[in-house]
Amino acid sequence: MKSIIINDQEYQLQKNYKEVFQLEEIVSKCTDYFKDFDYIFGDYAYGKLRLKGFYDSKNKRAKEINDIANLSEYLEKYCAYNCGYFLLQKKK
């Protein structure tokens, strides 16, 4: 798995469905808001990148809407059908 640095934080690229991961675009959109999340999920719909933060299920901050265990449900309900997406996991 590929190691990536974003805003001085190391991540592992866990999934890159349809090979859509583009580091420069993610760095430009990844603000301090995402620093506390255990995962950063990005999907492309209609040529636009959307980012969402998720927590590990064991993290006390995890709620149903941002628990990584519910990623497949998020993909199904909130992402365009068969869209390209990627998942980054924070290295601790």
Stockholm file with secondary structure:
# STOCKHOLM 1.0

chainA/1-92         MKSIIINDQEYQLQKNYKEVFQLEEIVSKCTDYFKDFDYIFGDYAYGKLRLKGFYDSKNKRAKEINDIANLSEYLEKYCAYNCGYFLLQKKK
#=GR chainA/1-92 SS CCEEEETTEEEEEEEEETSCCCHHHHHHHCCGGGGGCSEEEEEEETTEEEEEEEBCTTSTTCCGGGBGGGHHHHHHHHSCTTCCEEEEEECC
#=GC SS_cons        CCEEEETTEEEEEEEEETSCCCHHHHHHHCCGGGGGCSEEEEEEETTEEEEEEEBCTTSTTCCGGGBGGGHHHHHHHHSCTTCCEEEEEECC
//
